[in-house]
């Protein structure tokens, strides 16, 4: 709209200039006619009555010359205004072309940014009556805001996922670092869970799967009780430092029938 208004103003100024030129030309013709009349009157000045006529003609010529000078000034002013409006129109066109080019570059940059972020490039709509340059600039601004908002959302989502991943890795590392209880074999370095047996106090056997009769040595039980007496009443979780086959003389201490084979483990509480 601004561009259209400027073009209308330039056109009106051109029409005014043409009108001023036409009026000037008419004044020039009128001046020429008056000068001819004055020359004719001067030729008739031989008669006494002719002097007054020549004086009147001179006054008319002087008035016309003044009017012509004024019209020339107005014409020059119109020419200057027209030239200035032409320059303004040219500047407006160049500015519009520059804004259009900048808007296109911004939109291309936003499309590339949206593609890098893996989101759809926004396509804003416009209902306001503005010039094409203003609409493209507004479109670029809205597109930029939409992509920046989406980028912030994606960054925040990735940050949240990163935190969740770190927590999962921490839990996994903690799980990997946790001791694994041995069930099907008991040797030095294995972790075993010793459970109390029956009403008889002081007898703890390793929890197992098809690998029975591994008992906790009484000295090791004392270590567990010293570490946590309440917990030792229910179970003893420790790392085996030594396992050996029991002798026949150990059967009675562990409540085993004569001739039965079993093993005795020395263990220490887990730190």
Number of C-alpha atoms within 10 A of each C-alpha: 10 11 14 11 11 16 16 12 16 20 15 13 20 19 14 16 21 15 13 19 19 12 16 20 14 13 18 15 12 15 20 14 13 17 16 13 16 20 15 12 19 17 12 15 15 10 9 8 10 14 15 12 14 20 14 13 20 17 11 16 20 13 13 18 15 12 15 20 14 13 18 16 12 16 20 15 13 20 19 14 16 21 15 13 19 19 12 16 20 12 12 15 13 12 13 17 14 13 17 18 15 16 21 16 13 19 21 14 14 21 19 13 18 21 12 10 15 12 14 12 20 19 10 12 10 10 6 7 9 13 14 14 18 15 18 21 20 17 21 24 16 16 21 21 14 18 21 15 12 19 18 12 12 15 13 12 12 12 12 12 12 12 12 12 12 12 12 12 12 12 12 12 11 11 11 10 9 9 15 11 16 18 17 11 14 21 15 13 13 18 23 27 18 24 19 20 12 9 7 10 9 17 19 24 24 26 21 18 10 9 12 15 17 24 23 27 19 17 11 18 23 14 16 23 15 12 15 12 15 11 12 20 15 11 18 28 20 22 24 21 14 14 18 12 12 17 13 14 9 16 16 10 10 20 10 14 10 11 9 11 15 18 18 21 26 19 27 20 19 13 6
